[in-house]
Amino acid sequence: LEDSQANRACLEDEKANLKKSNAALIQRLAKASAENEEKNATIEDMNNLADAAIDRSGDLESQVAMLQRQLHESMVQSAKYEEENRDLKNRLYAAEEGKCGKIDSREY
């Protein structure tokens, strides 16, 4: 009977220790779960930021392509204007030389 009571007391102690360990594990699990939730939220935020950055990158690439086309068109137009300007200057010089030549011929 004594051995049975001693075993029973030992089992009760073990049961109490297991309950304490279980309670501690439940607390640790709750804490780890809360931390994981925070980490998951952070990861989701980072994924959203990355997606937004990728979208902006695509938009920027599109804008860069558009600006490059506009720059090319402007350069082509500028070259045309420069050519027209040179042509007009040549015509002006030719006209002035013609006038000067006529004036010079009258003076002689």
LINRACOR-V976653 format. One record per backbone hydrogen bond with DSSP energy under -1.0 kcal/mol. CO is the residue of the C=O (numbers start at 1). NH is the residue of the N-H. E is the energy in kcal/mol with one decimal. If there is no record, write none. Layout:
co-><CO CO>
nh-><NH NH>
e-><E E>
//
This chain:
co-><1 2 3 4 5 6 7 8 9 10 11 12 13 14 15 16 17 18 19 20 21 22 23 24 25 26 27 28 29 30 31 32 33 34 35 36 37 38 39 40 41 42 43 44 45 46 47 48 49 50 51 52 53 54 55 56 57 58 59 60 61 62 63 64 65 66 67 68 69 70 71 72 73 74 75 76 77 78 79 80 81 82 83 84 85 86 87 88 89 90 91 92 93 94 95 96 97 98 99 100 101 102 103 104>
nh-><5 6 7 8 9 10 11 12 13 14 15 16 17 18 19 20 21 22 23 24 25 26 27 28 29 30 31 32 33 34 35 36 37 38 39 40 41 42 43 44 45 46 47 48 49 50 51 52 53 54 55 56 57 58 59 60 61 62 63 64 65 66 67 68 69 70 71 72 73 74 75 76 77 78 79 80 81 82 83 84 85 86 87 88 89 90 91 92 93 94 95 96 97 98 99 100 101 102 103 104 105 106 107 108>
e-><-2.5 -2.8 -3.0 -2.3 -2.6 -2.7 -2.8 -2.5 -2.5 -2.6 -2.7 -2.6 -2.8 -2.6 -2.2 -2.3 -2.9 -2.9 -2.7 -2.7 -2.6 -2.5 -2.1 -2.6 -2.8 -2.4 -2.5 -2.9 -2.7 -2.4 -2.5 -2.6 -2.4 -2.2 -2.7 -3.0 -2.5 -2.5 -2.9 -2.6 -2.6 -2.7 -2.7 -2.6 -2.6 -2.7 -2.8 -2.6 -2.6 -2.6 -2.5 -2.9 -2.7 -2.4 -2.5 -3.3 -2.9 -2.2 -2.6 -3.2 -2.5 -2.3 -2.9 -2.7 -2.2 -2.6 -2.8 -2.6 -2.8 -2.7 -2.7 -2.6 -2.6 -2.9 -2.5 -2.1 -2.7 -2.7 -2.3 -2.8 -2.9 -2.7 -2.5 -2.8 -2.7 -2.7 -2.6 -2.8 -3.2 -2.6 -2.5 -3.1 -2.7 -2.1 -2.3 -3.1 -2.8 -2.1 -3.1 -3.2 -2.2 -1.7 -2.2 -1.3>
//
